[in-house]
């Protein structure tokens, strides 16, 4: 079948069924398609493939055609050819994915009668499997060959590798890829019983230059070589005569079969004689990098550069392990850093034992995209940390304590303790090393009163605590029902099934569920936290894998019982469940009793039958579930992250202040001055080198006695009731500096003026309606204000939280003078159409796939030749934006009736500046237009892009009809999948037609004089 001869719907169905066309990925990569509103698969089939666009990250149509020996016969879709013929013939989809290597590394896939790429996109990625490039791209040929060869030996134990080397455990790396690229050179071992360095030293004459592991697997075991002092090959064969004369590799057999069959480990080496090692002063023994910090970082006394201490402007340095998206402990760290920044403190982050990040820019982007807004700097402990200086340095896990103890130019050292880490490891070097960190002079900031008690009573540390808190904007109760009235038969149990985190004791929950099932109790389970490793269970279940917070919150709101176990410190997850009115079952222990009051959780002993009993009680009694959920909701609502940050700030001020006199570095006439300023000093103006002083000041500036650092300008016209919410949110912004607000109204008659006048801190300026112009009016707003940064809102865009302005301004500041302006994320109003919510989310998601700061210098040739790239670069929205005054002086807004924001963005890019995306500076903003309004707006938009940019969103009726059919088909499928009411789905068809009609009409207009 081909696109030339086969029915189009059949082709669409084949491609959709293959899973190889990823609509959201395609829209994120091709902003012109997203902005056109065209169905992505229709665009790909009609235009995208011919233009070389990819349907997923691993299929390159031009590469595929070019490398096919019979490419001339592929007259239709290359993707369809691959689906029907190519993968079966072993044709690689692109340089980024090697079918043969994927099968070789994962033999379970080789046994499947399906496309390996389809499997990888559907399941492999979620399982952490690596997409091996072929010889044309990605890893070097040497590393690819080595990875396949190592895997085939059967001697690489990936689970052990990640668990043994703790610096890799939470880093999100692929074990085999890390081993071949870095581990071998770093002296790391592939399993517990093969010692790379020892084997090379013992049998170097036989091995020569070959890789020790590959030599042993190929020939060494035949020569009777022992793989390490821990494993005697001869003894293993002697102790197991059934294996003799079979030519087996003893170590491979033990790893794959013997240890599971209960065969004893031949731990005593009987090879005879004494091995004499070589003395090399630079030699390093095989010690995990995390442990090695105990000797690689010297211990020093503190010697701060200055005794001066301003309690409202602390400079805090955080040393953290490397991270990847989804890390809960890192989310708490970055949330605390962000809130301390909003309170006026400067923060620097140092990554220790970096595995995921090799440069500060990508690390910074990952923090802002996946954790919290961050205004500070990022560095690495192996590059410049020895010269770091500030008020406090903070360790955040047991392995970061050692670099912190080596830092000298600080007034005080702290330990941000989120769990009792000795309990993470079996008794041995790691557990002892972790416990030893509590014996050093660090003040402990603990994530629970239980932890603080341990630090004080067992380890003699000064310690305070803060409470974890659920984010109420994400985790909140159902809007229409209470837990005990949820109509689920049978009841649904949400279970945190993160098995690789041993302290969650997941196996106890699994056994309890089996007990319940054997008793005939009816229930269903929703697993989350990681993909489960089984496909069948004695009860109905759903596997949610690693879910996003919004998806988790919805899951919690739709289940009846939550199960999260804590064997050490308590988890944040139960509080998030409680905030959603979900009653929770938790283990009964000193650690949990110290946290939860009676009746807030259901306590269960660490016994599967007792856990089953407690679950059965809740399953049988909806009223009991409802009563517990109500008490838990009241309890969890006592805690906020802002309160936690205030406790941490107060503790640091107290401890630094108490020790500043003693810690001051000695020197001639050295004096200590501790500045304990009052809260109003937080509004002291930061350095504003690019601002012209003004004599007129807004009420906020007058109250503080200082000129504003930022100005907020809001044009209004008959704003309606929403304006009160917008102005209340803007006046409630929390910043460490003053800001002003100006409203420019152009003739409102609906009560807008009275709404503004109810806010005495807001300045109101009126203009004649005939004087309004999107560009000129905003220029007037800049002229009438004085902040170094000018933020713009529209009268229907409401900041989501009280850090919106701080996040916008510091997003620009972080990137320095090159950054001219920033735009923030929009989320649809909660009451918006489900299609509007979907489309708004997809639109802003595409910016998460690019660096936060972009400029035309990133890819000059691409800027000149790729319209989609240019469109992504010049997208900008004054519904939620901020600019530098110094740049505006050079490049003001153009006079235009529409699109002043996108024109300004193009102008600054052409002038050599950059723009910034601030995903954490979020506003509620969306519209559910009717068909007539949709048509007019789309027509204006289309004409605008044609006039100023030369883009034609639609040009022919044929394109319109094709796009309409495809979009309606996709919308109908999406509506069915997401439970959208039939009347909403039907109304969407009219809106889609109106939008496309508008695009076609705008492209045909004569635009001279229009704008």
PyMOL commands that set and color helices and strands:
alter all, ss='L'
color gray80, all
select helices_A, chain A and resi 8-18+23-29+31-36+40-48+61-67+71-73+78-89+99-105+107-110+116-124+141-153+158-164+166-169+175-183+196-202+204-207+212-218+220-223+233-239+241-243+250-261+289-296+328-342+360-370+385-387+398-406+421-424+429-439+449-457+483-485+502-504+506-518+549-558+573-579+590-593+608-620+622-636+641-663+679-683+699-704+722-731+752-757+769-771+774-783+804-814+816-818+834-849+856-865+867-874+885-890+900-910+931-949+957-977+982-1004
alter helices_A, ss='H'
color red, helices_A
select strands_A, chain A and resi 309-310+315-321+346-352+377-380+392-395+412-417+443-446+463-465+492-496+524-528+540-543+561-563+583-587+602-604+674-675+710-716+739-745+762-766+789-794+798-799+819-827+853-854+880-884+914-924
alter strands_A, ss='S'
color yellow, strands_A
deselect
rebuild
show_as cartoon
